[in-house]
Amino acid sequence: MILSAQSQRIFALAIPMIISNITTPLIGLVDTAVIGHMDDVGFLAGVALGALILTQLYWVCGFLRMSSTGLSAQAKGENNNTFAARVLWQSGAIGLFIGVVIILLQGPLLSAGLWLADATPTIMTSAKAYFEIRVWSAPFALINLALIGWLVGQQAHRHIMRIQIAANLLNVTLDILLVYVFDLGIAGVAIASVAAEISIFMLSLVVVFRVADVRFKAQFLHIGMFRSLLALNSNMLIRNLALQLCLAFVTYKGTAMGEMIGSTNAIILQFFTLIALGLDGLAYATEALIGEAKGQKTSLGILNIVKVAMLWSVIFAVVYSSVFWLFGESIVRLLTDIEALRQSVSSYLMVIVLLPLVAHWCFLLDGIYIGLSNAKAMRNSMLVCMALFFFPTWYGLSVFENWGLWSSFLIFLALRGMTLGGHLAWLVKQKKIFA
């Protein structure tokens, strides 16, 4: 009965988040589809590169969502509204600060990204056109991480689903309108993405003030009150930097192999984003429930949640892989009508099929550790897998070029799951689950 009850709770939270997260990549997928139907394959690679530079920055700052979720869930478990409000305002303030810094440093950040990519002139021009418009959404995008994370911790998953669906419908509509009606090309795609981020910010604020009493208090922003949050965020920041370094390496190495490989990898990474955000729907539900259980100090509840979540994670991963196996080529045809690019991506269909089967373990375990606010373990696992496995494996397999690159990435994902899983088993055995 306990497992049945936990399954019901997980599903009640996970399904809205899965729907929400599957719609989230539409911002990137629609951008890819619109640009993929333009005449030059370099346009697609350029937009992918421009989006990647910003996405890397946002994902590095993903600690805003992670810490906000874990602490908000624990506040809910403790029934502590003051703690919940402090987490919200502090996380939002950090997001605003970083977003403004990104705008102020947009020139050097763009130059660094283009230099690392070592791309062709067409790719660089397209990337610059996209980046210089979309960068203005940075403060909204980063505050959104804090807002959405906080709402996940409060188990307001249905509200989040509605917000994401509304924002993505707006993005799709503006993409079509600005590109095909007003002929703004790459600029139109970027403007649509900015509008989507702003809409998420506005809708999230409305929901936050409906969910709980989060009235602002000046003491929340006193520097001394930030210490515990900054300590947690610093470990998650290091973890995120390591992950984004690996993802950036995959993109930049592919771009360096030529426009066709760069565009191929851009589409494969869109599949990976779809996988990650879909499976993360289950992880988000797990984060909220484990954080709540930690706030209530119930270790048995945590273990029951872990068992049920792992079972459903396997099931969802198998479903994902099956869909890609059966319909992967059809999805690729929707993303681009360039025949050579279609054939190139289709040749890597096995990589796309394997991604969810290999990666779902680390996605779920990340969720478990976020709920526990155990950022040190997440940091250490990521650093070990990056330094001792990903880059050495790539060096050994580099003779196989792009196949070697994706093989190294799959090995990296598998070992992330193994290291976190092993550490979790040790915590349970040593009865240090709350440590």
C-alpha positions, 0 to 999 in steps of 0.5 A: 500500500505504501508503494501504491500511495507513493506511486500516486503521489509521484504521478500526481506531481510528475505528469504535469512536470513531464508535460511541462518539460516536454513543451519547454524544448519547443523553444529550441525545437521550433527555432531549429525547425524554422531555421532548418528550413532556410536555405543555408545549413550554416544558419542552423549551426549558427543559431544553435551556437548562439543559443548554446552560449546562452544556454550554457550560461543559464544551465551553469546557473541552474543551481538557482533552480536546484537550491530553490527547489530543495530548500522550498520543499524542506520549508514546506515539510517544516511548514515554515512560511518565513523560510520559504519566503526567504528562499524565494527572495534570495534566489530571485535576487541572485538571479537578477544580479547574474542576469544583469552581469551577463548583459553587461559582459555580453561582448566578451561572453559572445567573443569567447564562445565564438573563439572556442567554436572556431566556426566558419564565417556564416556560422559566426555571423548567424550566432552573433545575430541571434545572441545579441537579441536573446541576451536581453532576456537573461535577467528574466531567464535566471529569475525564472529558474528561481521562481520555477524551482521554488514552485516545484518545491511547493508542489505547484506542478500543475501551475508550472505546466500551464505556465510553460504551455502558455509561454511555448504557444506564444513562442511558436506563434511569434516564430511563425509570425516574425519569420514567415510574415514579417521576414525577420529571419534569425532576429525574429526567432530570437525575439520570440524566445525573449518574449517567451522568457518574459511571459514565464516571469510574469505568469510565475510571479502571479502564481507565487503570490497565490501559492503562499504568503511570501511577503518581502522582508528587508532582512532577507537581503542582509548579506549575512542571511545569504551565507547558507544559500551561497555555500549550497549554490557554490557546490552546485555551481561547480557541478554545473560548470563541469557538466556544461564544459562536457556539453560545450565540448560536444558542440564545439568539437562537432562544429570544428568538424564542419558545418554538417557535423555541427548541424547534426550534433545540434539536432542530436542535442535537441533530442537530448534536451527533450530526453533530459527535460522529459525525464526530469519531470519525474526527477522534479516530483522526486525532489519535491517529495524527498525535500518535504520528507527531509523537512519532516525528518522521515528517512523511511519516507525518503527510501520509499520515494526512491524505490518507486521513483527508480522503477518509473524512471526505468519505464519512462526511459524505455518508452522514450527509447522505443519512440525514438527507435520507431519514429526518430527518422520522422522527427528528424524530417520535421526538423529539417528538409535538407536531405544531406542533414537528414541522412547525417542525423539518421546515421546516429539514430542508435546514439539517440535511442541509447541516450535515455536508457543510459542517462535516466539514472543520473537524472533521477539521482540528481533529483534525489540529491537536490531534494536532500540538498546534498550538493557536495556529493553532486559536485564530487561525482561530476568532477570525477566523471569529467576528469577521470572518464569523459576527457580521457575516453574522448582522447582514446576514441578521438580516432573515431571522430564524431562517433568517438565523441558521442561514445565518450558522452554516453560513458560519461552519463553512465558513470555519473549514475553509477557514482551517485547510486553508489554514494546513495547506497553508502549513505543508506547503509551508514544511516547518514541520509540526513547528513 
